[in-house]
C-alpha cells in the first residue's frame, strides 16, 4: 500500500495544493523519488512510462527545496516541446497554489521572446524551458543560470538527438555543483551516453513499475489491413466512435497532412498537428481539441508531447512506431486519470511479426480487433457520402431556370423515392469504380 505524501516528507502547503487537484495517493515513481530528491544529494535517473506521475515526482520536492529569499534562478526544467513545457509550468503553479511567493516562468520557443525577456527581469526561482529558447536567452544575457541548484531533463529520450547541441551549451553554462535529475521512458544507448556526459559518477537509478505504469486501463488491439483498404477501415472505426475524442498518430508530417485532408473531405471533425505548423496554428488546433470543438487530432509523435486531455477515449497508430517508447507515449495519451482507453494499431501483414517484441518489452498483450467486413465498410462510406451531401452549402449561383428544370424532374417523387434513387445511383457509381480497380489489379 502506498504511503501518504506526509510520510514521504512533503509539507502541508504542498499537500493542500495536491489535494485541490485530487492527488492524494502517490504513484510508484512518486513514492520512490520524493524522499530521494528531498533527502539525498546525488544525481538521479528515473525511468518511468507516460502517465506515471513524473511531474509530481520532481516538481513537488523541488518546490519544497526552493529558497524563497534567494532571487536567483534555482531550478531549470527542460522539456522537448513547448506544449509539454507549458503543461509542466501549469502543473507546478497548481501544486504551489498555497505558496504564492515562489516565482515561476515558462520560456518556450514558438512565441515572442520579448515578453519572456521582460518577465525574467523580475526575480524568478524556477524556469521551465525548451532547450533552444533557453540557449537564445542565455546568449542574449536575459537569464543567468550560473547559480543553478537543480537541472531537470524531462522526456530526456526526446532530447538526446535533435536537441543535443542545445543541451551541450546549457550544461556548459550551469555550475558543475548543480544536481541533475533525468526522467526518461527508456534507458536507450543514447540516454546512457547522456548520463555519462552530463551527470556525476554517483548517480541513483530508479524505475517505476515498468510492466504496469503507463498501461493501466488501456486495451491494446491491432487490426491487419491491405494498403488499399487502410483508410476505409480507419474511417469505419472512427464512425463507430462518433462523439468521442481520439488521437491518430502518423510517422511523418506528410502523412499527417494527407490523412487529415482525407478526414476533412469526409467531414470528420478533425485537425492536424505537426512541427512544421506555426505555433499559432498549433495552439489554435490544440485549443479546439481541448475544448471539444474537434474530436480527432492527427499528429506526429513529437507534436503530441504534452497533450494531457483526460477525455481521450482512443488512440490509433496509423503507422506502427519505430520504438517501444514511442508506442508508450502514444498509448499513454488515453486512459488518463484512471479512465479506460483503447490503443488500436493498424498493421500490414508483414508487420504482425513485430508485435510479440512490443508485448515482451512493454509487458502488454495485444488482442485482435475484428475488421469490418466489405459490406459494412461500403455502407459506412455511403453514410459518409450522405453526410457530405447534408453538409454541402447550397450553390447560390445556379440560375432559376436550371433549378426549376431540375425541380420539375424530381417534383413528383416522394422523399423516400428520391432517397432510393439517389442511393441506387451512388451504389452503381461505386460498383463501377470498384470494378475498374479490380480490373487494374489483374493487369
C-alpha angles and dihedrals in degrees: 000000000000120000117239117253090253091062090051091060100258113148125238096255092057092042088057091049090053092045090056086058091047091247105141108137119059118232121231094265091047093050091051098041108040098067092043094054093044099044109024132064102207126107114263135219113192121186111201136150126237111287094030094118098252097158091060089043094062103015101057098050091044090052088053092049095053115118101219092195091059109084095195125104102267102172131037118187115193122203127180096231138035091236092057092043092054091047092053092047091050091049093050091050089052093048091051095047090123093048105057092164090076107095118211134178135190114214109177132153127256097060135071114297096206097078089048091053089051091048092053091056087078122069110282126184101183129032123191110197148161110239097242095052093045091052089050092051092047091051090051091050090239095127134036115208096164091103093050118144100183134030116189122194108195120189085009091173088070094051104049097082115024096030101034095108091056091046090054091054093048094049090052089054099050122076118267089231092065119112117240122210115190124192121189141160094227140014097236123170090260091054092050089052090050090052090050093048102041107026137066123263091250103067126162112222121202134170131200118226093293097190096058113017111096093019103063111122094009120124107208113207138163137199127198117220142172112246092246093056098042097099093044092051090049093049091049089053092047091050089056088054097049111155093020125105122241144160124226116202124209128181098232140035090238091055090049091052094046095048094043089052092051091049091049091050088054091049098247114157097246148135138195127237126188140134098262093063117095115260090246092058092045091051091048094050092046091048091052090050095047092048094046099248089124125032103199130054119194107199150161118239099255095043090055095055110116095027103139105170111151097205098061101127098181145019124202123203099207086180124028107250120245095231138041092234090054089056090050092051092047097048090042090069088077132054092039125162093018096308126133123248146174126234109195120188119198110211139182118225096261092054097060092087090064095062097079089057091055090047093051096044096045101033094238136125126224122214123199115253112220107244117225114255122245094262094051091049091048091050091047091052088051091054090049089051090051091050090052089054091046092051095044112114116232115261106239094190094071111112119246090236093056092045091050092048091053090045089053090056093052103030097096093053122095118230090256092050092049091050091049092052094045090049092048090051091049093050092047090053094047091046090053091048092050091049090055090051092050091047091052090051091057094052 
